[in-house]
C-alpha cells in the first residue's frame, strides 16, 4: 500500500502532465496575434498565422527531441511546416516587404 507521500508524488506528476499539455492557452494566442497580426482579434492575418505556426513548430520540435519515436507528432510537425510554407509563399506573391519583415522577426530561415 502506498504511503501518503507516494500518493502525493503521483498526484503531482499527473498535475504536471496536465499543465504541460496546455502549452498554447488563449492568452498566449492573443499575445501572438497582437504582436504579429494587426490586432489580437484578427486571427486571419497571414503574419499572425505564420507566427502561431512557428510557435507550434518550435513546441513540437522540442517534444520530438525528448520523444524520438513519436511518429504521429513528427507527421503533424511536417504538416505544420508545409502549411507555414504555403502561407509564406502566398506572402511572397502578395507583398514581398511584409514577407521579409516576418522572416526577420520570427527568425525563420529561407
TIRO-2110 file (N, C-alpha, C; in Angstrom, 1 decimal):
// TIRO-2110
0.8, -1.2, 0.0, N, 1, A
0.0, 0.0, 0.0, CA, 1, A
0.9, 1.2, 0.0, C, 1, A
0.6, 2.2, -0.9, N, 2, A
1.5, 3.4, -1.0, CA, 2, A
1.2, 4.3, 0.2, C, 2, A
2.3, 5.0, 0.6, N, 3, A
2.2, 5.9, 1.7, CA, 3, A
1.5, 7.2, 1.2, C, 3, A
1.2, 8.1, 2.1, N, 4, A
0.6, 9.4, 1.7, CA, 4, A
1.6, 10.2, 0.9, C, 4, A
2.8, 10.1, 1.2, N, 5, A
3.9, 10.9, 0.5, CA, 5, A
4.0, 10.4, -1.0, C, 5, A
3.9, 9.0, -1.2, N, 6, A
4.0, 8.5, -2.5, CA, 6, A
2.7, 8.9, -3.3, C, 6, A
1.6, 8.9, -2.7, N, 7, A
0.4, 9.3, -3.4, CA, 7, A
0.4, 10.7, -3.8, C, 7, A
1.0, 11.6, -2.9, N, 8, A
1.1, 13.0, -3.3, CA, 8, A
2.1, 13.2, -4.4, C, 8, A
3.2, 12.4, -4.5, N, 9, A
4.1, 12.5, -5.6, CA, 9, A
3.5, 12.1, -6.9, C, 9, A
2.7, 11.0, -6.9, N, 10, A
2.0, 10.6, -8.1, CA, 10, A
1.0, 11.6, -8.5, C, 10, A
0.3, 12.2, -7.6, N, 11, A
-0.7, 13.3, -7.9, CA, 11, A
0.0, 14.5, -8.6, C, 11, A
1.2, 14.9, -8.0, N, 12, A
2.0, 16.0, -8.6, CA, 12, A
2.4, 15.7, -10.0, C, 12, A
2.8, 14.4, -10.3, N, 13, A
3.2, 14.0, -11.6, CA, 13, A
2.1, 14.2, -12.6, C, 13, A
0.9, 13.7, -12.2, N, 14, A
-0.3, 13.8, -13.0, CA, 14, A
-0.6, 15.3, -13.3, C, 14, A
-0.6, 16.1, -12.3, N, 15, A
-0.9, 17.6, -12.5, CA, 15, A
0.1, 18.2, -13.4, C, 15, A
1.4, 17.8, -13.3, N, 16, A
2.4, 18.4, -14.2, CA, 16, A
2.2, 18.0, -15.6, C, 16, A
1.8, 16.8, -15.9, N, 17, A
1.5, 16.3, -17.2, CA, 17, A
0.3, 17.1, -17.8, C, 17, A
-0.7, 17.4, -17.0, N, 18, A
-1.8, 18.2, -17.5, CA, 18, A
-1.4, 19.6, -17.8, C, 18, A
-0.6, 20.2, -17.0, N, 19, A
-0.1, 21.6, -17.2, CA, 19, A
0.8, 21.6, -18.5, C, 19, A
1.6, 20.6, -18.7, N, 20, A
2.4, 20.6, -19.9, CA, 20, A
1.6, 20.5, -21.2, C, 20, A
0.5, 19.8, -21.1, N, 21, A
-0.3, 19.7, -22.3, CA, 21, A
-1.0, 20.9, -22.7, C, 21, A
-1.1, 21.9, -21.8, N, 22, A
-1.8, 23.2, -22.2, CA, 22, A
-0.7, 24.2, -22.5, C, 22, A
0.1, 23.9, -23.5, N, 23, A
1.2, 24.8, -23.9, CA, 23, A
0.7, 26.1, -24.6, C, 23, A
-0.5, 26.0, -25.2, N, 24, A
-1.0, 27.1, -26.0, CA, 24, A
-2.3, 27.5, -25.5, C, 24, A
-2.3, 28.5, -24.6, N, 25, A
-3.5, 29.0, -24.0, CA, 25, A
-4.1, 30.1, -24.8, C, 25, A
-5.3, 30.4, -24.5, N, 26, A
-6.0, 31.5, -25.2, CA, 26, A
-5.2, 32.8, -25.1, C, 26, A
-4.7, 33.1, -23.9, N, 27, A
-3.9, 34.3, -23.7, CA, 27, A
-2.7, 34.4, -24.6, C, 27, A
-2.0, 33.2, -24.7, N, 28, A
-0.8, 33.1, -25.5, CA, 28, A
-1.1, 33.4, -27.0, C, 28, A
-2.2, 32.8, -27.4, N, 29, A
-2.7, 33.0, -28.8, CA, 29, A
-2.9, 34.5, -29.0, C, 29, A
-3.7, 35.1, -28.1, N, 30, A
-4.0, 36.6, -28.3, CA, 30, A
-2.7, 37.4, -28.3, C, 30, A
-1.7, 37.0, -27.5, N, 31, A
-0.5, 37.7, -27.4, CA, 31, A
0.3, 37.6, -28.8, C, 31, A
0.3, 36.4, -29.3, N, 32, A
0.9, 36.2, -30.6, CA, 32, A
0.3, 37.0, -31.7, C, 32, A
-1.1, 37.0, -31.8, N, 33, A
-1.8, 37.7, -32.8, CA, 33, A
-1.7, 39.2, -32.6, C, 33, A
-1.6, 39.7, -31.3, N, 34, A
-1.5, 41.1, -31.1, CA, 34, A
-0.1, 41.6, -31.5, C, 34, A
0.9, 40.7, -31.3, N, 35, A
2.3, 41.1, -31.7, CA, 35, A
2.5, 41.1, -33.2, C, 35, A
2.1, 40.0, -33.8, N, 36, A
2.4, 39.8, -35.2, CA, 36, A
1.3, 40.1, -36.2, C, 36, A
0.1, 40.0, -35.7, N, 37, A
-1.1, 40.4, -36.6, CA, 37, A
-1.4, 41.8, -36.5, C, 37, A
-2.5, 42.2, -37.0, N, 38, A
-3.0, 43.6, -36.9, CA, 38, A
-3.5, 43.9, -35.5, C, 38, A
-4.3, 42.9, -34.9, N, 39, A
-4.8, 43.1, -33.6, CA, 39, A
-5.0, 41.7, -33.0, C, 39, A
-5.3, 41.7, -31.7, N, 40, A
-5.5, 40.4, -31.0, CA, 40, A
-6.7, 39.6, -31.5, C, 40, A
-7.6, 40.3, -32.1, N, 41, A
-8.8, 39.6, -32.6, CA, 41, A
-8.7, 39.2, -34.1, C, 41, A
-7.8, 39.7, -34.8, N, 42, A
-7.6, 39.4, -36.2, CA, 42, A
-6.8, 38.2, -36.4, C, 42, A
-7.4, 37.0, -36.3, N, 43, A
-6.7, 35.8, -36.4, CA, 43, A
-6.5, 35.3, -37.8, C, 43, A
-7.0, 36.0, -38.8, N, 44, A
-6.9, 35.6, -40.2, CA, 44, A
-5.7, 36.2, -40.9, C, 44, A
-5.0, 37.1, -40.3, N, 45, A
-3.9, 37.7, -41.0, CA, 45, A
-2.8, 36.7, -41.2, C, 45, A
-2.1, 36.8, -42.4, N, 46, A
-1.1, 35.8, -42.7, CA, 46, A
0.1, 35.9, -41.7, C, 46, A
0.5, 37.1, -41.3, N, 47, A
1.6, 37.2, -40.4, CA, 47, A
1.2, 36.5, -39.0, C, 47, A
0.0, 36.7, -38.6, N, 48, A
-0.4, 36.1, -37.3, CA, 48, A
-0.4, 34.6, -37.4, C, 48, A
-0.9, 34.1, -38.5, N, 49, A
-1.0, 32.6, -38.6, CA, 49, A
0.4, 32.0, -38.7, C, 49, A
1.3, 32.7, -39.5, N, 50, A
2.7, 32.2, -39.6, CA, 50, A
3.3, 32.2, -38.2, C, 50, A
3.1, 33.3, -37.4, N, 51, A
3.7, 33.3, -36.1, CA, 51, A
3.2, 32.2, -35.2, C, 51, A
1.9, 32.0, -35.3, N, 52, A
1.3, 30.9, -34.5, CA, 52, A
1.8, 29.5, -34.9, C, 52, A
1.9, 29.3, -36.2, N, 53, A
2.5, 28.0, -36.7, CA, 53, A
4.0, 27.9, -36.2, C, 53, A
4.7, 29.0, -36.3, N, 54, A
6.1, 28.9, -35.8, CA, 54, A
6.2, 28.6, -34.3, C, 54, A
5.3, 29.1, -33.5, N, 55, A
5.3, 28.8, -32.1, CA, 55, A
5.0, 27.3, -31.9, C, 55, A
4.0, 26.8, -32.6, N, 56, A
3.6, 25.4, -32.5, CA, 56, A
4.7, 24.5, -33.0, C, 56, A
5.4, 24.9, -34.1, N, 57, A
6.5, 24.1, -34.7, CA, 57, A
7.7, 24.0, -33.7, C, 57, A
8.0, 25.1, -33.1, N, 58, A
9.0, 25.1, -32.0, CA, 58, A
8.7, 24.2, -30.9, C, 58, A
7.4, 24.2, -30.5, N, 59, A
7.0, 23.4, -29.4, CA, 59, A
7.1, 21.9, -29.8, C, 59, A
6.6, 21.6, -30.9, N, 60, A
6.7, 20.2, -31.4, CA, 60, A
8.1, 19.7, -31.6, C, 60, A
9.0, 20.6, -32.0, N, 61, A
10.4, 20.2, -32.2, CA, 61, A
11.0, 19.9, -30.9, C, 61, A
10.7, 20.6, -29.9, N, 62, A
11.2, 20.3, -28.5, CA, 62, A
10.7, 19.0, -28.0, C, 62, A
9.4, 18.7, -28.3, N, 63, A
8.8, 17.5, -27.9, CA, 63, A
9.5, 16.3, -28.6, C, 63, A
9.8, 16.5, -29.9, N, 64, A
10.4, 15.4, -30.6, CA, 64, A
11.9, 15.1, -30.2, C, 64, A
12.5, 16.1, -29.7, N, 65, A
13.9, 15.9, -29.1, CA, 65, A
13.8, 15.0, -27.9, C, 65, A
12.8, 15.1, -27.2, N, 66, A
12.6, 14.2, -26.0, CA, 66, A
12.0, 12.8, -26.3, C, 66, A
11.1, 12.8, -27.3, N, 67, A
10.4, 11.6, -27.7, CA, 67, A
10.7, 11.3, -29.2, C, 67, A
11.8, 10.6, -29.4, N, 68, A
12.3, 10.4, -30.8, CA, 68, A
11.4, 9.5, -31.6, C, 68, A
10.7, 8.6, -31.0, N, 69, A
9.9, 7.6, -31.7, CA, 69, A
8.4, 8.0, -31.8, C, 69, A
8.1, 9.3, -31.5, N, 70, A
6.7, 9.7, -31.6, CA, 70, A
6.4, 10.1, -33.1, C, 70, A
6.0, 9.1, -33.9, N, 71, A
5.9, 9.4, -35.3, CA, 71, A
4.6, 10.2, -35.7, C, 71, A
3.6, 10.1, -34.9, N, 72, A
2.4, 10.9, -35.1, CA, 72, A
2.7, 12.4, -35.0, C, 72, A
3.5, 12.7, -33.9, N, 73, A
3.8, 14.1, -33.7, CA, 73, A
4.8, 14.6, -34.9, C, 73, A
5.6, 13.7, -35.3, N, 74, A
6.5, 14.0, -36.4, CA, 74, A
5.7, 14.3, -37.7, C, 74, A
4.7, 13.5, -37.9, N, 75, A
3.8, 13.8, -39.1, CA, 75, A
3.1, 15.1, -39.0, C, 75, A
2.6, 15.4, -37.8, N, 76, A
2.0, 16.7, -37.5, CA, 76, A
2.9, 17.9, -37.7, C, 76, A
4.2, 17.7, -37.3, N, 77, A
5.2, 18.7, -37.5, CA, 77, A
5.4, 19.0, -39.0, C, 77, A
5.5, 17.9, -39.8, N, 78, A
5.8, 18.1, -41.2, CA, 78, A
4.6, 18.8, -41.9, C, 78, A
3.4, 18.5, -41.4, N, 79, A
2.2, 19.1, -42.0, CA, 79, A
2.2, 20.6, -41.6, C, 79, A
2.5, 20.9, -40.4, N, 80, A
2.5, 22.3, -40.0, CA, 80, A
3.6, 23.1, -40.7, C, 80, A
4.7, 22.5, -41.0, N, 81, A
5.8, 23.2, -41.7, CA, 81, A
5.3, 23.5, -43.1, C, 81, A
4.6, 22.5, -43.7, N, 82, A
4.0, 22.7, -45.1, CA, 82, A
3.0, 23.8, -45.1, C, 82, A
2.1, 23.9, -44.1, N, 83, A
1.1, 24.9, -44.0, CA, 83, A
1.8, 26.3, -43.9, C, 83, A
2.8, 26.4, -43.1, N, 84, A
3.5, 27.7, -42.9, CA, 84, A
4.2, 28.0, -44.2, C, 84, A
4.8, 27.1, -44.9, N, 85, A
5.5, 27.3, -46.1, CA, 85, A
4.5, 27.9, -47.2, C, 85, A
3.3, 27.3, -47.2, N, 86, A
2.3, 27.8, -48.2, CA, 86, A
1.9, 29.2, -47.9, C, 86, A
1.7, 29.5, -46.6, N, 87, A
1.4, 30.9, -46.2, CA, 87, A
2.6, 31.9, -46.6, C, 87, A
3.8, 31.4, -46.4, N, 88, A
4.9, 32.3, -46.7, CA, 88, A
5.0, 32.5, -48.2, C, 88, A
4.7, 31.4, -49.0, N, 89, A
4.7, 31.6, -50.5, CA, 89, A
3.6, 32.6, -50.9, C, 89, A
2.5, 32.5, -50.2, N, 90, A
1.4, 33.5, -50.5, CA, 90, A
1.9, 34.9, -50.2, C, 90, A
2.5, 35.0, -49.1, N, 91, A
3.0, 36.4, -48.7, CA, 91, A
4.1, 36.9, -49.7, C, 91, A
4.9, 36.0, -50.2, N, 92, A
5.9, 36.4, -51.2, CA, 92, A
5.2, 37.0, -52.4, C, 92, A
4.1, 36.3, -52.9, N, 93, A
3.4, 36.7, -54.1, CA, 93, A
2.7, 38.0, -53.9, C, 93, A
2.1, 38.2, -52.7, N, 94, A
1.3, 39.4, -52.5, CA, 94, A
2.1, 40.6, -52.0, C, 94, A
3.0, 40.4, -51.1, N, 95, A
3.8, 41.6, -50.5, CA, 95, A
5.1, 41.1, -50.0, C, 95, A
6.1, 41.3, -50.8, N, 96, A
7.5, 40.8, -50.5, CA, 96, A
8.1, 41.5, -49.3, C, 96, A
7.7, 42.8, -49.1, N, 97, A
8.2, 43.6, -47.9, CA, 97, A
7.7, 42.9, -46.6, C, 97, A
6.4, 42.6, -46.6, N, 98, A
5.8, 42.0, -45.4, CA, 98, A
6.5, 40.6, -45.1, C, 98, A
6.7, 39.9, -46.2, N, 99, A
7.4, 38.6, -46.1, CA, 99, A
8.7, 38.7, -45.5, C, 99, A
9.5, 39.7, -45.9, N, 100, A
10.9, 39.9, -45.4, CA, 100, A
10.8, 40.3, -43.9, C, 100, A
9.9, 41.1, -43.5, N, 101, A
9.7, 41.5, -42.1, CA, 101, A
9.4, 40.3, -41.3, C, 101, A
8.4, 39.5, -41.7, N, 102, A
8.0, 38.3, -41.0, CA, 102, A
9.2, 37.3, -40.8, C, 102, A
9.9, 37.1, -41.8, N, 103, A
11.1, 36.2, -41.8, CA, 103, A
12.1, 36.7, -40.8, C, 103, A
12.4, 38.0, -40.8, N, 104, A
13.4, 38.6, -39.9, CA, 104, A
12.9, 38.5, -38.5, C, 104, A
11.6, 38.9, -38.3, N, 105, A
11.1, 39.0, -36.9, CA, 105, A
11.0, 37.6, -36.2, C, 105, A
10.6, 36.6, -37.0, N, 106, A
10.4, 35.2, -36.4, CA, 106, A
11.7, 34.4, -36.5, C, 106, A
12.7, 34.9, -37.2, N, 107, A
13.9, 34.1, -37.3, CA, 107, A
13.8, 32.8, -38.1, C, 107, A
12.9, 32.9, -39.1, N, 108, A
12.8, 31.7, -40.0, CA, 108, A
13.8, 31.8, -41.1, C, 108, A
14.5, 30.7, -41.3, N, 109, A
15.5, 30.7, -42.4, CA, 109, A
14.8, 30.4, -43.7, C, 109, A
15.3, 30.9, -44.8, N, 110, A
14.8, 30.7, -46.1, CA, 110, A
15.9, 30.1, -46.9, C, 110, A
END
